[in-house]
Amino acid sequence: MDFAEVVATNKALVKTAKLYRGAQAALLADLGLHPGQDVVLWTLGQEPTGLLVSEIAERLGIEQPTVTRTLARLEPGDWFTREPVPGDRRAVRIKLTEKGLAAVPQVEAVWRRLADTATTGLDPAERRQLVATLDRVRINLTTLSADQD
């Protein structure tokens, strides 16, 4: 890849990521949420009986401390409750409150709006290709963090 292509690639990826994250933050702010909190609430919304912190982390492919920090920031908003797990004094089940459950369709609406806006003018085949290309870019980038471990 020549250097002009390197610059163009970097610029496109950085600008797109910043714009997407900014739009996401603005739309989620209307719900009283920040990026990252939405996906935790949505994941919990898929399990009416709740999930353990380790289960949330596993489903999202993130570390448990990240989930714990996100929950700590969400806790004052009455989005969820913590329930003890019978037979394991250390474990707690995280379960959405009515407020949290009511937010799940709103989060989905934000995601839909973001996806629709980001892909305006693309036909279904181009949308599928975009997702496939971004998935490949994501996988390629994971090799950088794996190299540093």
C-alpha positions as CSV (number, residue, x, y, z in Angstrom):
1,M,0.0,0.0,0.0
2,D,1.5,3.4,-0.9
3,F,1.6,6.1,1.7
4,A,-1.2,8.2,0.2
5,E,-3.5,5.1,0.5
6,V,-2.2,4.7,4.1
7,V,-3.2,8.2,4.9
8,A,-6.6,7.9,3.2
9,T,-7.3,4.6,5.1
10,N,-6.4,6.1,8.5
11,K,-8.4,9.2,7.9
12,A,-11.5,7.3,6.8
13,L,-11.4,4.9,9.7
14,V,-10.7,7.5,12.3
15,K,-13.3,10.0,11.1
16,T,-16.0,7.3,10.6
17,A,-15.4,5.9,14.1
18,K,-15.4,9.4,15.7
19,L,-18.6,10.4,13.9
20,Y,-20.4,7.2,14.7
21,R,-19.4,7.4,18.4
22,G,-20.5,11.0,18.6
23,A,-23.8,10.3,17.0
24,Q,-24.3,7.3,19.2
25,A,-23.5,9.4,22.3
26,A,-25.9,12.2,21.3
27,L,-28.8,9.8,20.7
28,L,-28.2,7.7,23.8
29,A,-27.9,10.9,25.9
30,D,-31.7,11.4,25.3
31,L,-32.2,8.1,27.1
32,G,-29.8,9.0,29.9
33,L,-27.2,6.5,28.7
34,H,-23.6,6.6,27.4
35,P,-22.1,4.4,24.7
36,G,-21.3,0.9,26.1
37,Q,-24.2,1.1,28.6
38,D,-26.7,0.5,25.8
39,V,-25.2,-2.8,24.9
40,V,-25.1,-4.0,28.5
41,L,-28.8,-3.0,29.0
42,W,-29.8,-4.6,25.7
43,T,-27.9,-7.9,26.6
44,L,-29.7,-8.0,30.0
45,G,-33.0,-7.4,28.2
46,Q,-32.5,-10.6,26.3
47,E,-32.5,-12.6,29.6
48,P,-35.6,-11.9,31.7
49,T,-34.1,-14.0,34.6
50,G,-31.0,-11.9,34.6
51,L,-27.3,-12.7,34.1
52,L,-24.1,-12.9,36.2
53,V,-21.4,-10.3,35.5
54,S,-19.3,-13.1,34.0
55,E,-22.1,-14.1,31.7
56,I,-22.5,-10.5,30.5
57,A,-18.8,-10.2,29.9
58,E,-18.7,-13.5,28.0
59,R,-21.6,-12.5,25.7
60,L,-20.1,-9.2,24.9
61,G,-16.6,-10.4,24.5
62,I,-15.2,-7.9,27.1
63,E,-13.5,-8.2,30.5
64,Q,-15.5,-8.6,33.7
65,P,-14.0,-5.4,35.2
66,T,-15.4,-3.4,32.2
67,V,-18.9,-4.8,32.9
68,T,-18.5,-4.0,36.6
69,R,-17.5,-0.4,35.9
70,T,-20.4,0.0,33.5
71,L,-22.9,-1.4,36.0
72,A,-21.5,0.9,38.7
73,R,-22.2,3.9,36.4
74,L,-25.7,2.6,35.6
75,E,-26.7,1.7,39.2
76,P,-27.7,5.2,40.3
77,G,-30.2,5.3,37.4
78,D,-32.3,2.4,38.7
79,W,-31.8,0.4,35.5
80,F,-31.3,-2.9,37.2
81,T,-31.3,-4.8,40.5
82,R,-28.8,-7.2,42.0
83,E,-30.1,-10.5,43.3
84,P,-28.2,-13.0,45.3
85,V,-27.5,-16.4,43.7
86,P,-28.6,-19.3,45.9
87,G,-25.7,-21.5,46.8
88,D,-23.0,-18.9,45.9
89,R,-22.6,-16.0,48.4
90,R,-20.2,-14.1,46.1
91,A,-22.3,-14.2,43.0
92,V,-25.1,-11.8,42.1
93,R,-27.6,-11.9,39.3
94,I,-28.1,-8.7,37.4
95,K,-31.8,-8.2,36.4
96,L,-33.4,-5.2,34.6
97,T,-36.0,-3.2,36.4
98,E,-39.1,-2.0,34.7
99,K,-37.2,1.1,33.7
100,G,-34.4,-1.0,32.3
101,L,-36.8,-3.2,30.4
102,A,-38.6,-0.2,29.0
103,A,-35.3,1.2,27.7
104,V,-34.5,-1.9,25.6
105,P,-36.8,-1.0,22.7
106,Q,-35.5,2.6,22.9
107,V,-31.9,1.3,22.6
108,E,-32.9,-0.8,19.6
109,A,-34.5,2.3,18.0
110,V,-31.3,4.3,18.5
111,W,-29.3,1.4,16.9
112,R,-31.7,1.3,14.0
113,R,-31.5,5.0,13.5
114,L,-27.7,4.9,13.5
115,A,-27.5,2.0,11.1
116,D,-30.1,3.5,8.8
117,T,-28.3,6.9,8.8
118,A,-24.9,5.4,8.3
119,T,-26.0,3.2,5.4
120,T,-28.3,5.7,3.6
121,G,-28.0,5.2,-0.1
122,L,-26.6,1.7,0.1
123,D,-28.6,-1.2,-1.3
124,P,-28.9,-4.4,0.7
125,A,-26.0,-6.1,-1.0
126,E,-23.8,-3.1,-0.3
127,R,-24.9,-3.1,3.4
128,R,-24.0,-6.8,3.7
129,Q,-20.6,-6.1,2.0
130,L,-20.0,-3.2,4.4
131,V,-20.6,-5.4,7.4
132,A,-18.4,-8.1,6.0
133,T,-15.6,-5.6,5.3
134,L,-15.8,-4.0,8.7
135,D,-15.8,-7.5,10.3
136,R,-12.6,-8.3,8.4
137,V,-11.0,-5.0,9.5
138,R,-12.0,-5.7,13.1
139,I,-10.5,-9.2,12.9
140,N,-7.3,-7.8,11.3
141,L,-7.0,-5.2,14.1
142,T,-7.3,-7.8,16.8
143,T,-4.0,-9.2,15.7
144,L,-2.3,-6.0,16.8
145,S,-3.5,-6.4,20.4
146,A,-2.7,-10.2,20.3
147,D,0.9,-9.3,19.2
148,Q,1.3,-7.1,22.3
149,D,0.2,-9.8,24.8
